[in-house]
Amino acid sequence: MGGGTKSVSTTSTTAVTSLKAKTPTLKVAKKASAPRGVPTISKWRLNSRDKSIAGFIRGSGSFNDGEPVTTSAIVGEANSNTVVKTKSGST
């Protein structure tokens, strides 16, 4: 209770090393990327009324990276990590 001595742990380095070796490692999934020449839109949202997509573009020859854009109507479904096509034929 009073001013006694503090206890010091004496775990050996070998024991600590063997514990670390048994710890499972998590594999981080590789971030998906668009096919060469296909711009990507981040932080996107689908306008369900007209099926357009709004977000911030990267990798376009027509827009600066990070510029906000809205597509024309898309054909089919819009899901993360997929290429979509607009009615006009853009991807």
PDB file with one MODEL, atoms N, CA, C and O in Angstrom:
MODEL        1
ATOM      1  N   MET A   1       0.804  -1.171   0.000  1.00  0.00           N
ATOM      2  CA  MET A   1       0.000   0.000   0.000  1.00  0.00           C
ATOM      3  C   MET A   1       0.856   1.246   0.000  1.00  0.00           C
ATOM      4  O   MET A   1       0.511   2.222  -0.666  1.00  0.00           O
ATOM      5  N   GLY A   2       1.910   1.246   0.692  1.00  0.00           N
ATOM      6  CA  GLY A   2       2.731   2.432   0.804  1.00  0.00           C
ATOM      7  C   GLY A   2       3.866   2.400  -0.193  1.00  0.00           C
ATOM      8  O   GLY A   2       3.790   1.660  -1.173  1.00  0.00           O
ATOM      9  N   GLY A   3       4.862   3.135   0.008  1.00  0.00           N
ATOM     10  CA  GLY A   3       5.975   3.351  -0.899  1.00  0.00           C
ATOM     11  C   GLY A   3       6.849   2.137  -1.137  1.00  0.00           C
ATOM     12  O   GLY A   3       8.064   2.215  -0.955  1.00  0.00           O
ATOM     13  N   GLY A   4       6.278   1.034  -1.531  1.00  0.00           N
ATOM     14  CA  GLY A   4       7.058  -0.150  -1.834  1.00  0.00           C
ATOM     15  C   GLY A   4       7.732  -0.034  -3.189  1.00  0.00           C
ATOM     16  O   GLY A   4       7.626   1.001  -3.848  1.00  0.00           O
ATOM     17  N   THR A   5       8.417  -1.070  -3.609  1.00  0.00           N
ATOM     18  CA  THR A   5       9.094  -1.045  -4.898  1.00  0.00           C
ATOM     19  C   THR A   5       8.133  -1.439  -6.001  1.00  0.00           C
ATOM     20  O   THR A   5       7.166  -2.165  -5.769  1.00  0.00           O
ATOM     21  N   LYS A   6       8.401  -0.960  -7.189  1.00  0.00           N
ATOM     22  CA  LYS A   6       7.542  -1.265  -8.336  1.00  0.00           C
ATOM     23  C   LYS A   6       7.976  -2.588  -8.945  1.00  0.00           C
ATOM     24  O   LYS A   6       9.164  -2.906  -8.989  1.00  0.00           O
ATOM     25  N   SER A   7       7.026  -3.333  -9.400  1.00  0.00           N
ATOM     26  CA  SER A   7       7.307  -4.609 -10.051  1.00  0.00           C
ATOM     27  C   SER A   7       7.712  -4.346 -11.494  1.00  0.00           C
ATOM     28  O   SER A   7       7.097  -3.511 -12.159  1.00  0.00           O
ATOM     29  N   VAL A   8       8.724  -5.032 -11.991  1.00  0.00           N
ATOM     30  CA  VAL A   8       9.203  -4.858 -13.352  1.00  0.00           C
ATOM     31  C   VAL A   8       8.965  -6.151 -14.104  1.00  0.00           C
ATOM     32  O   VAL A   8       9.329  -7.223 -13.620  1.00  0.00           O
ATOM     33  N   SER A   9       8.359  -6.068 -15.284  1.00  0.00           N
ATOM     34  CA  SER A   9       8.107  -7.250 -16.099  1.00  0.00           C
ATOM     35  C   SER A   9       9.411  -7.740 -16.700  1.00  0.00           C
ATOM     36  O   SER A   9      10.237  -6.940 -17.139  1.00  0.00           O
ATOM     37  N   THR A  10       9.595  -9.041 -16.720  1.00  0.00           N
ATOM     38  CA  THR A  10      10.828  -9.606 -17.269  1.00  0.00           C
ATOM     39  C   THR A  10      10.530 -10.521 -18.437  1.00  0.00           C
ATOM     40  O   THR A  10      11.139 -11.585 -18.547  1.00  0.00           O
ATOM     41  N   THR A  11       9.610 -10.143 -19.315  1.00  0.00           N
ATOM     42  CA  THR A  11       9.287 -10.944 -20.488  1.00  0.00           C
ATOM     43  C   THR A  11      10.505 -11.006 -21.387  1.00  0.00           C
ATOM     44  O   THR A  11      11.115  -9.983 -21.697  1.00  0.00           O
ATOM     45  N   SER A  12      10.851 -12.200 -21.799  1.00  0.00           N
ATOM     46  CA  SER A  12      12.048 -12.326 -22.633  1.00  0.00           C
ATOM     47  C   SER A  12      11.753 -11.895 -24.063  1.00  0.00           C
ATOM     48  O   SER A  12      10.609 -11.938 -24.514  1.00  0.00           O
ATOM     49  N   THR A  13      12.796 -11.482 -24.767  1.00  0.00           N
ATOM     50  CA  THR A  13      12.665 -11.069 -26.158  1.00  0.00           C
ATOM     51  C   THR A  13      12.171 -12.223 -27.016  1.00  0.00           C
ATOM     52  O   THR A  13      11.385 -12.013 -27.940  1.00  0.00           O
ATOM     53  N   THR A  14      12.612 -13.418 -26.728  1.00  0.00           N
ATOM     54  CA  THR A  14      12.198 -14.590 -27.497  1.00  0.00           C
ATOM     55  C   THR A  14      10.697 -14.803 -27.386  1.00  0.00           C
ATOM     56  O   THR A  14      10.045 -15.099 -28.388  1.00  0.00           O
ATOM     57  N   ALA A  15      10.141 -14.661 -26.207  1.00  0.00           N
ATOM     58  CA  ALA A  15       8.711 -14.851 -26.008  1.00  0.00           C
ATOM     59  C   ALA A  15       7.917 -13.802 -26.775  1.00  0.00           C
ATOM     60  O   ALA A  15       6.901 -14.122 -27.391  1.00  0.00           O
ATOM     61  N   VAL A  16       8.368 -12.564 -26.742  1.00  0.00           N
ATOM     62  CA  VAL A  16       7.682 -11.489 -27.456  1.00  0.00           C
ATOM     63  C   VAL A  16       7.748 -11.739 -28.953  1.00  0.00           C
ATOM     64  O   VAL A  16       6.751 -11.558 -29.653  1.00  0.00           O
ATOM     65  N   THR A  17       8.892 -12.146 -29.451  1.00  0.00           N
ATOM     66  CA  THR A  17       9.047 -12.416 -30.877  1.00  0.00           C
ATOM     67  C   THR A  17       8.127 -13.542 -31.317  1.00  0.00           C
ATOM     68  O   THR A  17       7.505 -13.450 -32.375  1.00  0.00           O
ATOM     69  N   SER A  18       8.030 -14.600 -30.525  1.00  0.00           N
ATOM     70  CA  SER A  18       7.180 -15.714 -30.930  1.00  0.00           C
ATOM     71  C   SER A  18       5.715 -15.319 -30.904  1.00  0.00           C
ATOM     72  O   SER A  18       4.936 -15.831 -31.709  1.00  0.00           O
ATOM     73  N   LEU A  19       5.310 -14.427 -30.007  1.00  0.00           N
ATOM     74  CA  LEU A  19       3.934 -13.953 -29.995  1.00  0.00           C
ATOM     75  C   LEU A  19       3.632 -13.144 -31.247  1.00  0.00           C
ATOM     76  O   LEU A  19       2.565 -13.288 -31.844  1.00  0.00           O
ATOM     77  N   LYS A  20       4.566 -12.300 -31.641  1.00  0.00           N
ATOM     78  CA  LYS A  20       4.357 -11.498 -32.847  1.00  0.00           C
ATOM     79  C   LYS A  20       4.258 -12.378 -34.075  1.00  0.00           C
ATOM     80  O   LYS A  20       3.477 -12.078 -34.978  1.00  0.00           O
ATOM     81  N   ALA A  21       5.010 -13.433 -34.137  1.00  0.00           N
ATOM     82  CA  ALA A  21       4.990 -14.312 -35.299  1.00  0.00           C
ATOM     83  C   ALA A  21       3.640 -14.994 -35.448  1.00  0.00           C
ATOM     84  O   ALA A  21       3.238 -15.321 -36.564  1.00  0.00           O
ATOM     85  N   LYS A  22       2.928 -15.215 -34.338  1.00  0.00           N
ATOM     86  CA  LYS A  22       1.643 -15.898 -34.390  1.00  0.00           C
ATOM     87  C   LYS A  22       0.483 -14.943 -34.655  1.00  0.00           C
ATOM     88  O   LYS A  22      -0.632 -15.388 -34.930  1.00  0.00           O
ATOM     89  N   THR A  23       0.729 -13.650 -34.577  1.00  0.00           N
ATOM     90  CA  THR A  23      -0.323 -12.668 -34.807  1.00  0.00           C
ATOM     91  C   THR A  23      -0.696 -12.668 -36.282  1.00  0.00           C
ATOM     92  O   THR A  23       0.179 -12.488 -37.130  1.00  0.00           O
ATOM     93  N   PRO A  24      -1.988 -12.867 -36.618  1.00  0.00           N
ATOM     94  CA  PRO A  24      -2.370 -12.881 -38.031  1.00  0.00           C
ATOM     95  C   PRO A  24      -2.204 -11.505 -38.670  1.00  0.00           C
ATOM     96  O   PRO A  24      -2.410 -10.479 -38.023  1.00  0.00           O
ATOM     97  N   THR A  25      -1.840 -11.498 -39.914  1.00  0.00           N
ATOM     98  CA  THR A  25      -1.710 -10.233 -40.633  1.00  0.00           C
ATOM     99  C   THR A  25      -2.923 -10.022 -41.519  1.00  0.00           C
ATOM    100  O   THR A  25      -3.480 -10.973 -42.067  1.00  0.00           O
ATOM    101  N   LEU A  26      -3.318  -8.790 -41.652  1.00  0.00           N
ATOM    102  CA  LEU A  26      -4.444  -8.443 -42.516  1.00  0.00           C
ATOM    103  C   LEU A  26      -3.926  -8.024 -43.869  1.00  0.00           C
ATOM    104  O   LEU A  26      -2.983  -7.239 -43.965  1.00  0.00           O
ATOM    105  N   LYS A  27      -4.526  -8.536 -44.897  1.00  0.00           N
ATOM    106  CA  LYS A  27      -4.143  -8.135 -46.249  1.00  0.00           C
ATOM    107  C   LYS A  27      -5.043  -6.988 -46.672  1.00  0.00           C
ATOM    108  O   LYS A  27      -6.267  -7.073 -46.582  1.00  0.00           O
ATOM    109  N   VAL A  28      -4.426  -5.933 -47.127  1.00  0.00           N
ATOM    110  CA  VAL A  28      -5.168  -4.766 -47.581  1.00  0.00           C
ATOM    111  C   VAL A  28      -5.474  -4.948 -49.062  1.00  0.00           C
ATOM    112  O   VAL A  28      -4.585  -5.217 -49.870  1.00  0.00           O
ATOM    113  N   ALA A  29      -6.740  -4.798 -49.397  1.00  0.00           N
ATOM    114  CA  ALA A  29      -7.145  -4.948 -50.790  1.00  0.00           C
ATOM    115  C   ALA A  29      -6.538  -3.833 -51.636  1.00  0.00           C
ATOM    116  O   ALA A  29      -6.481  -2.679 -51.210  1.00  0.00           O
ATOM    117  N   LYS A  30      -6.094  -4.181 -52.817  1.00  0.00           N
ATOM    118  CA  LYS A  30      -5.552  -3.193 -53.734  1.00  0.00           C
ATOM    119  C   LYS A  30      -6.689  -2.292 -54.201  1.00  0.00           C
ATOM    120  O   LYS A  30      -7.772  -2.762 -54.550  1.00  0.00           O
ATOM    121  N   LYS A  31      -6.426  -1.015 -54.200  1.00  0.00           N
ATOM    122  CA  LYS A  31      -7.435  -0.058 -54.625  1.00  0.00           C
ATOM    123  C   LYS A  31      -7.726  -0.271 -56.103  1.00  0.00           C
ATOM    124  O   LYS A  31      -6.812  -0.360 -56.922  1.00  0.00           O
ATOM    125  N   ALA A  32      -8.998  -0.349 -56.429  1.00  0.00           N
ATOM    126  CA  ALA A  32      -9.392  -0.559 -57.818  1.00  0.00           C
ATOM    127  C   ALA A  32      -9.049   0.678 -58.641  1.00  0.00           C
ATOM    128  O   ALA A  32      -9.121   1.805 -58.151  1.00  0.00           O
ATOM    129  N   SER A  33      -8.677   0.452 -59.885  1.00  0.00           N
ATOM    130  CA  SER A  33      -8.399   1.576 -60.765  1.00  0.00           C
ATOM    131  C   SER A  33      -9.104   1.351 -62.094  1.00  0.00           C
ATOM    132  O   SER A  33      -9.354   0.218 -62.503  1.00  0.00           O
ATOM    133  N   ALA A  34      -9.410   2.437 -62.743  1.00  0.00           N
ATOM    134  CA  ALA A  34     -10.112   2.376 -64.023  1.00  0.00           C
ATOM    135  C   ALA A  34      -9.167   1.888 -65.112  1.00  0.00           C
ATOM    136  O   ALA A  34      -7.952   2.044 -65.001  1.00  0.00           O
ATOM    137  N   PRO A  35      -9.719   1.302 -66.154  1.00  0.00           N
ATOM    138  CA  PRO A  35      -8.880   0.930 -67.295  1.00  0.00           C
ATOM    139  C   PRO A  35      -8.210   2.178 -67.873  1.00  0.00           C
ATOM    140  O   PRO A  35      -8.724   3.288 -67.737  1.00  0.00           O
ATOM    141  N   ARG A  36      -7.056   1.984 -68.518  1.00  0.00           N
ATOM    142  CA  ARG A  36      -6.318   3.102 -69.103  1.00  0.00           C
ATOM    143  C   ARG A  36      -7.240   3.914 -70.016  1.00  0.00           C
ATOM    144  O   ARG A  36      -7.962   3.367 -70.849  1.00  0.00           O
ATOM    145  N   GLY A  37      -7.191   5.231 -69.834  1.00  0.00           N
ATOM    146  CA  GLY A  37      -7.965   6.138 -70.679  1.00  0.00           C
ATOM    147  C   GLY A  37      -9.381   6.407 -70.204  1.00  0.00           C
ATOM    148  O   GLY A  37     -10.087   7.214 -70.810  1.00  0.00           O
ATOM    149  N   VAL A  38      -9.817   5.747 -69.128  1.00  0.00           N
ATOM    150  CA  VAL A  38     -11.171   5.969 -68.614  1.00  0.00           C
ATOM    151  C   VAL A  38     -11.073   6.825 -67.360  1.00  0.00           C
ATOM    152  O   VAL A  38     -10.469   6.399 -66.375  1.00  0.00           O
ATOM    153  N   PRO A  39     -11.656   8.026 -67.371  1.00  0.00           N
ATOM    154  CA  PRO A  39     -11.613   8.891 -66.191  1.00  0.00           C
ATOM    155  C   PRO A  39     -12.397   8.260 -65.035  1.00  0.00           C
ATOM    156  O   PRO A  39     -13.262   7.411 -65.251  1.00  0.00           O
ATOM    157  N   THR A  40     -12.083   8.684 -63.812  1.00  0.00           N
ATOM    158  CA  THR A  40     -12.816   8.210 -62.639  1.00  0.00           C
ATOM    159  C   THR A  40     -13.514   9.378 -61.961  1.00  0.00           C
ATOM    160  O   THR A  40     -13.057  10.519 -62.015  1.00  0.00           O
ATOM    161  N   ILE A  41     -14.631   9.063 -61.323  1.00  0.00           N
ATOM    162  CA  ILE A  41     -15.390  10.061 -60.576  1.00  0.00           C
ATOM    163  C   ILE A  41     -15.450   9.595 -59.130  1.00  0.00           C
ATOM    164  O   ILE A  41     -15.899   8.486 -58.842  1.00  0.00           O
ATOM    165  N   SER A  42     -14.991  10.457 -58.219  1.00  0.00           N
ATOM    166  CA  SER A  42     -15.023  10.136 -56.794  1.00  0.00           C
ATOM    167  C   SER A  42     -16.129  10.922 -56.108  1.00  0.00           C
ATOM    168  O   SER A  42     -16.650  11.899 -56.645  1.00  0.00           O
ATOM    169  N   LYS A  43     -16.473  10.471 -54.908  1.00  0.00           N
ATOM    170  CA  LYS A  43     -17.534  11.102 -54.111  1.00  0.00           C
ATOM    171  C   LYS A  43     -18.769  11.339 -54.962  1.00  0.00           C
ATOM    172  O   LYS A  43     -19.377  12.408 -54.916  1.00  0.00           O
ATOM    173  N   TRP A  44     -19.132  10.323 -55.742  1.00  0.00           N
ATOM    174  CA  TRP A  44     -20.220  10.470 -56.692  1.00  0.00           C
ATOM    175  C   TRP A  44     -21.568  10.142 -56.068  1.00  0.00           C
ATOM    176  O   TRP A  44     -21.666   9.449 -55.056  1.00  0.00           O
ATOM    177  N   ARG A  45     -22.590  10.663 -56.708  1.00  0.00           N
ATOM    178  CA  ARG A  45     -23.969  10.336 -56.329  1.00  0.00           C
ATOM    179  C   ARG A  45     -24.796  10.241 -57.600  1.00  0.00           C
ATOM    180  O   ARG A  45     -24.564  10.962 -58.571  1.00  0.00           O
ATOM    181  N   LEU A  46     -25.754   9.347 -57.573  1.00  0.00           N
ATOM    182  CA  LEU A  46     -26.632   9.127 -58.714  1.00  0.00           C
ATOM    183  C   LEU A  46     -27.897   9.950 -58.535  1.00  0.00           C
ATOM    184  O   LEU A  46     -28.543   9.890 -57.489  1.00  0.00           O
ATOM    185  N   ASN A  47     -28.245  10.711 -59.548  1.00  0.00           N
ATOM    186  CA  ASN A  47     -29.510  11.428 -59.553  1.00  0.00           C
ATOM    187  C   ASN A  47     -30.536  10.445 -60.126  1.00  0.00           C
ATOM    188  O   ASN A  47     -30.562  10.207 -61.333  1.00  0.00           O
ATOM    189  N   SER A  48     -31.367   9.884 -59.273  1.00  0.00           N
ATOM    190  CA  SER A  48     -32.302   8.845 -59.711  1.00  0.00           C
ATOM    191  C   SER A  48     -33.366   9.384 -60.672  1.00  0.00           C
ATOM    192  O   SER A  48     -33.964   8.615 -61.424  1.00  0.00           O
ATOM    193  N   ARG A  49     -33.599  10.656 -60.652  1.00  0.00           N
ATOM    194  CA  ARG A  49     -34.613  11.241 -61.530  1.00  0.00           C
ATOM    195  C   ARG A  49     -34.177  11.216 -62.993  1.00  0.00           C
ATOM    196  O   ARG A  49     -34.955  10.833 -63.866  1.00  0.00           O
ATOM    197  N   ASP A  50     -32.929  11.624 -63.263  1.00  0.00           N
ATOM    198  CA  ASP A  50     -32.480  11.655 -64.667  1.00  0.00           C
ATOM    199  C   ASP A  50     -31.327  10.691 -64.956  1.00  0.00           C
ATOM    200  O   ASP A  50     -30.791  10.685 -66.064  1.00  0.00           O
ATOM    201  N   LYS A  51     -30.935   9.862 -63.950  1.00  0.00           N
ATOM    202  CA  LYS A  51     -29.872   8.857 -64.073  1.00  0.00           C
ATOM    203  C   LYS A  51     -28.519   9.457 -64.436  1.00  0.00           C
ATOM    204  O   LYS A  51     -27.703   8.795 -65.079  1.00  0.00           O
ATOM    205  N   SER A  52     -28.270  10.701 -64.035  1.00  0.00           N
ATOM    206  CA  SER A  52     -26.943  11.300 -64.213  1.00  0.00           C
ATOM    207  C   SER A  52     -26.116  11.045 -62.955  1.00  0.00           C
ATOM    208  O   SER A  52     -26.661  10.738 -61.895  1.00  0.00           O
ATOM    209  N   ILE A  53     -24.800  11.174 -63.085  1.00  0.00           N
ATOM    210  CA  ILE A  53     -23.895  11.010 -61.953  1.00  0.00           C
ATOM    211  C   ILE A  53     -23.153  12.324 -61.760  1.00  0.00           C
ATOM    212  O   ILE A  53     -22.659  12.919 -62.717  1.00  0.00           O
ATOM    213  N   ALA A  54     -23.082  12.770 -60.506  1.00  0.00           N
ATOM    214  CA  ALA A  54     -22.339  13.985 -60.166  1.00  0.00           C
ATOM    215  C   ALA A  54     -21.232  13.606 -59.193  1.00  0.00           C
ATOM    216  O   ALA A  54     -21.436  12.784 -58.300  1.00  0.00           O
ATOM    217  N   GLY A  55     -20.053  14.210 -59.368  1.00  0.00           N
ATOM    218  CA  GLY A  55     -18.926  13.947 -58.479  1.00  0.00           C
ATOM    219  C   GLY A  55     -17.714  14.736 -58.926  1.00  0.00           C
ATOM    220  O   GLY A  55     -17.838  15.743 -59.622  1.00  0.00           O
ATOM    221  N   PHE A  56     -16.524  14.268 -58.516  1.00  0.00           N
ATOM    222  CA  PHE A  56     -15.277  14.947 -58.826  1.00  0.00           C
ATOM    223  C   PHE A  56     -14.422  14.052 -59.718  1.00  0.00           C
ATOM    224  O   PHE A  56     -14.164  12.897 -59.379  1.00  0.00           O
ATOM    225  N   ILE A  57     -13.987  14.584 -60.850  1.00  0.00           N
ATOM    226  CA  ILE A  57     -13.321  13.785 -61.877  1.00  0.00           C
ATOM    227  C   ILE A  57     -11.800  13.801 -61.760  1.00  0.00           C
ATOM    228  O   ILE A  57     -11.207  14.781 -61.310  1.00  0.00           O
ATOM    229  N   ARG A  58     -11.181  12.691 -62.175  1.00  0.00           N
ATOM    230  CA  ARG A  58      -9.722  12.564 -62.274  1.00  0.00           C
ATOM    231  C   ARG A  58      -9.411  11.796 -63.545  1.00  0.00           C
ATOM    232  O   ARG A  58     -10.168  10.915 -63.954  1.00  0.00           O
ATOM    233  N   GLY A  59      -8.289  12.138 -64.166  1.00  0.00           N
ATOM    234  CA  GLY A  59      -7.819  11.374 -65.315  1.00  0.00           C
ATOM    235  C   GLY A  59      -8.516  11.681 -66.631  1.00  0.00           C
ATOM    236  O   GLY A  59      -8.510  10.856 -67.545  1.00  0.00           O
ATOM    237  N   SER A  60      -9.102  12.835 -66.730  1.00  0.00           N
ATOM    238  CA  SER A  60      -9.788  13.235 -67.964  1.00  0.00           C
ATOM    239  C   SER A  60      -8.928  14.216 -68.749  1.00  0.00           C
ATOM    240  O   SER A  60      -8.250  15.062 -68.165  1.00  0.00           O
ATOM    241  N   GLY A  61      -8.956  14.103 -70.055  1.00  0.00           N
ATOM    242  CA  GLY A  61      -8.258  15.059 -70.900  1.00  0.00           C
ATOM    243  C   GLY A  61      -9.050  16.340 -71.091  1.00  0.00           C
ATOM    244  O   GLY A  61      -8.519  17.336 -71.584  1.00  0.00           O
ATOM    245  N   SER A  62     -10.312  16.319 -70.705  1.00  0.00           N
ATOM    246  CA  SER A  62     -11.189  17.477 -70.908  1.00  0.00           C
ATOM    247  C   SER A  62     -11.420  18.316 -69.655  1.00  0.00           C
ATOM    248  O   SER A  62     -11.849  19.466 -69.748  1.00  0.00           O
ATOM    249  N   PHE A  63     -11.136  17.744 -68.478  1.00  0.00           N
ATOM    250  CA  PHE A  63     -11.387  18.438 -67.217  1.00  0.00           C
ATOM    251  C   PHE A  63     -10.143  18.365 -66.340  1.00  0.00           C
ATOM    252  O   PHE A  63      -9.355  17.426 -66.445  1.00  0.00           O
ATOM    253  N   ASN A  64      -9.973  19.359 -65.477  1.00  0.00           N
ATOM    254  CA  ASN A  64      -8.881  19.340 -64.495  1.00  0.00           C
ATOM    255  C   ASN A  64      -9.205  18.334 -63.398  1.00  0.00           C
ATOM    256  O   ASN A  64     -10.370  18.158 -63.041  1.00  0.00           O
ATOM    257  N   ASP A  65      -8.177  17.670 -62.859  1.00  0.00           N
ATOM    258  CA  ASP A  65      -8.381  16.742 -61.755  1.00  0.00           C
ATOM    259  C   ASP A  65      -9.038  17.462 -60.585  1.00  0.00           C
ATOM    260  O   ASP A  65      -8.627  18.561 -60.211  1.00  0.00           O
ATOM    261  N   GLY A  66     -10.064  16.835 -60.010  1.00  0.00           N
ATOM    262  CA  GLY A  66     -10.774  17.392 -58.865  1.00  0.00           C
ATOM    263  C   GLY A  66     -11.914  18.320 -59.228  1.00  0.00           C
ATOM    264  O   GLY A  66     -12.604  18.832 -58.347  1.00  0.00           O
ATOM    265  N   GLU A  67     -12.118  18.543 -60.516  1.00  0.00           N
ATOM    266  CA  GLU A  67     -13.187  19.433 -60.952  1.00  0.00           C
ATOM    267  C   GLU A  67     -14.543  18.742 -60.787  1.00  0.00           C
ATOM    268  O   GLU A  67     -14.670  17.561 -61.111  1.00  0.00           O
ATOM    269  N   PRO A  68     -15.562  19.460 -60.286  1.00  0.00           N
ATOM    270  CA  PRO A  68     -16.891  18.852 -60.175  1.00  0.00           C
ATOM    271  C   PRO A  68     -17.518  18.693 -61.564  1.00  0.00           C
ATOM    272  O   PRO A  68     -17.441  19.597 -62.396  1.00  0.00           O
ATOM    273  N   VAL A  69     -18.137  17.539 -61.801  1.00  0.00           N
ATOM    274  CA  VAL A  69     -18.784  17.272 -63.079  1.00  0.00           C
ATOM    275  C   VAL A  69     -20.116  16.573 -62.856  1.00  0.00           C
ATOM    276  O   VAL A  69     -20.351  15.981 -61.802  1.00  0.00           O
ATOM    277  N   THR A  70     -20.974  16.647 -63.845  1.00  0.00           N
ATOM    278  CA  THR A  70     -22.219  15.885 -63.883  1.00  0.00           C
ATOM    279  C   THR A  70     -22.302  15.251 -65.261  1.00  0.00           C
ATOM    280  O   THR A  70     -22.174  15.938 -66.275  1.00  0.00           O
ATOM    281  N   THR A  71     -22.518  13.936 -65.300  1.00  0.00           N
ATOM    282  CA  THR A  71     -22.605  13.231 -66.574  1.00  0.00           C
ATOM    283  C   THR A  71     -23.990  13.397 -67.176  1.00  0.00           C
ATOM    284  O   THR A  71     -24.912  13.882 -66.520  1.00  0.00           O
ATOM    285  N   SER A  72     -24.122  12.995 -68.413  1.00  0.00           N
ATOM    286  CA  SER A  72     -25.458  12.847 -68.978  1.00  0.00           C
ATOM    287  C   SER A  72     -26.024  11.537 -68.423  1.00  0.00           C
ATOM    288  O   SER A  72     -25.352  10.859 -67.646  1.00  0.00           O
ATOM    289  N   ALA A  73     -27.222  11.183 -68.801  1.00  0.00           N
ATOM    290  CA  ALA A  73     -27.873   9.967 -68.297  1.00  0.00           C
ATOM    291  C   ALA A  73     -27.027   8.735 -68.606  1.00  0.00           C
ATOM    292  O   ALA A  73     -26.452   8.617 -69.688  1.00  0.00           O
ATOM    293  N   ILE A  74     -26.961   7.819 -67.638  1.00  0.00           N
ATOM    294  CA  ILE A  74     -26.198   6.589 -67.844  1.00  0.00           C
ATOM    295  C   ILE A  74     -27.120   5.456 -68.279  1.00  0.00           C
ATOM    296  O   ILE A  74     -28.334   5.494 -68.082  1.00  0.00           O
ATOM    297  N   VAL A  75     -26.489   4.444 -68.880  1.00  0.00           N
ATOM    298  CA  VAL A  75     -27.199   3.237 -69.295  1.00  0.00           C
ATOM    299  C   VAL A  75     -26.885   2.159 -68.270  1.00  0.00           C
ATOM    300  O   VAL A  75     -25.715   1.946 -67.952  1.00  0.00           O
ATOM    301  N   GLY A  76     -27.877   1.483 -67.750  1.00  0.00           N
ATOM    302  CA  GLY A  76     -27.646   0.414 -66.784  1.00  0.00           C
ATOM    303  C   GLY A  76     -27.511   0.940 -65.369  1.00  0.00           C
ATOM    304  O   GLY A  76     -28.012   2.011 -65.027  1.00  0.00           O
ATOM    305  N   GLU A  77     -26.808   0.141 -64.543  1.00  0.00           N
ATOM    306  CA  GLU A  77     -26.654   0.445 -63.126  1.00  0.00           C
ATOM    307  C   GLU A  77     -25.331   1.143 -62.834  1.00  0.00           C
ATOM    308  O   GLU A  77     -24.345   0.942 -63.542  1.00  0.00           O
ATOM    309  N   ALA A  78     -25.316   1.956 -61.797  1.00  0.00           N
ATOM    310  CA  ALA A  78     -24.086   2.604 -61.333  1.00  0.00           C
ATOM    311  C   ALA A  78     -23.700   1.972 -60.006  1.00  0.00           C
ATOM    312  O   ALA A  78     -24.458   2.041 -59.039  1.00  0.00           O
ATOM    313  N   ASN A  79     -22.518   1.354 -59.955  1.00  0.00           N
ATOM    314  CA  ASN A  79     -21.988   0.754 -58.736  1.00  0.00           C
ATOM    315  C   ASN A  79     -20.542   1.181 -58.578  1.00  0.00           C
ATOM    316  O   ASN A  79     -19.876   1.519 -59.557  1.00  0.00           O
ATOM    317  N   SER A  80     -20.058   1.165 -57.348  1.00  0.00           N
ATOM    318  CA  SER A  80     -18.650   1.486 -57.092  1.00  0.00           C
ATOM    319  C   SER A  80     -17.754   0.515 -57.840  1.00  0.00           C
ATOM    320  O   SER A  80     -18.081  -0.662 -57.992  1.00  0.00           O
ATOM    321  N   ASN A  81     -16.621   1.020 -58.303  1.00  0.00           N
ATOM    322  CA  ASN A  81     -15.586   0.219 -58.979  1.00  0.00           C
ATOM    323  C   ASN A  81     -16.082  -0.452 -60.254  1.00  0.00           C
ATOM    324  O   ASN A  81     -15.640  -1.551 -60.587  1.00  0.00           O
ATOM    325  N   THR A  82     -16.988   0.194 -60.964  1.00  0.00           N
ATOM    326  CA  THR A  82     -17.429  -0.307 -62.263  1.00  0.00           C
ATOM    327  C   THR A  82     -17.343   0.819 -63.276  1.00  0.00           C
ATOM    328  O   THR A  82     -17.357   1.998 -62.922  1.00  0.00           O
ATOM    329  N   VAL A  83     -17.255   0.439 -64.533  1.00  0.00           N
ATOM    330  CA  VAL A  83     -17.258   1.405 -65.627  1.00  0.00           C
ATOM    331  C   VAL A  83     -18.704   1.534 -66.090  1.00  0.00           C
ATOM    332  O   VAL A  83     -19.366   0.531 -66.356  1.00  0.00           O
ATOM    333  N   VAL A  84     -19.187   2.752 -66.184  1.00  0.00           N
ATOM    334  CA  VAL A  84     -20.544   2.987 -66.693  1.00  0.00           C
ATOM    335  C   VAL A  84     -20.459   3.707 -68.022  1.00  0.00           C
ATOM    336  O   VAL A  84     -19.461   4.359 -68.330  1.00  0.00           O
ATOM    337  N   LYS A  85     -21.502   3.583 -68.793  1.00  0.00           N
ATOM    338  CA  LYS A  85     -21.573   4.234 -70.093  1.00  0.00           C
ATOM    339  C   LYS A  85     -22.779   5.155 -70.083  1.00  0.00           C
ATOM    340  O   LYS A  85     -23.835   4.815 -69.549  1.00  0.00           O
ATOM    341  N   THR A  86     -22.605   6.328 -70.681  1.00  0.00           N
ATOM    342  CA  THR A  86     -23.733   7.249 -70.801  1.00  0.00           C
ATOM    343  C   THR A  86     -24.488   6.941 -72.090  1.00  0.00           C
ATOM    344  O   THR A  86     -23.981   6.241 -72.966  1.00  0.00           O
ATOM    345  N   LYS A  87     -25.694   7.468 -72.194  1.00  0.00           N
ATOM    346  CA  LYS A  87     -26.492   7.267 -73.405  1.00  0.00           C
ATOM    347  C   LYS A  87     -25.791   7.794 -74.639  1.00  0.00           C
ATOM    348  O   LYS A  87     -26.018   7.306 -75.746  1.00  0.00           O
ATOM    349  N   SER A  88     -24.930   8.802 -74.449  1.00  0.00           N
ATOM    350  CA  SER A  88     -24.200   9.360 -75.597  1.00  0.00           C
ATOM    351  C   SER A  88     -22.965   8.533 -75.965  1.00  0.00           C
ATOM    352  O   SER A  88     -22.342   8.775 -76.999  1.00  0.00           O
ATOM    353  N   GLY A  89     -22.604   7.538 -75.105  1.00  0.00           N
ATOM    354  CA  GLY A  89     -21.490   6.649 -75.432  1.00  0.00           C
ATOM    355  C   GLY A  89     -20.208   6.886 -74.657  1.00  0.00           C
ATOM    356  O   GLY A  89     -19.243   6.141 -74.825  1.00  0.00           O
ATOM    357  N   SER A  90     -20.176   7.906 -73.811  1.00  0.00           N
ATOM    358  CA  SER A  90     -18.980   8.146 -72.997  1.00  0.00           C
ATOM    359  C   SER A  90     -18.877   7.090 -71.901  1.00  0.00           C
ATOM    360  O   SER A  90     -19.885   6.548 -71.448  1.00  0.00           O
ATOM    361  N   THR A  91     -17.626   6.804 -71.476  1.00  0.00           N
ATOM    362  CA  THR A  91     -17.428   5.874 -70.348  1.00  0.00           C
ATOM    363  C   THR A  91     -16.810   6.609 -69.196  1.00  0.00           C
ATOM    364  O   THR A  91     -16.559   6.015 -68.147  1.00  0.00           O
TER     365      THR A  91
ENDMDL
END
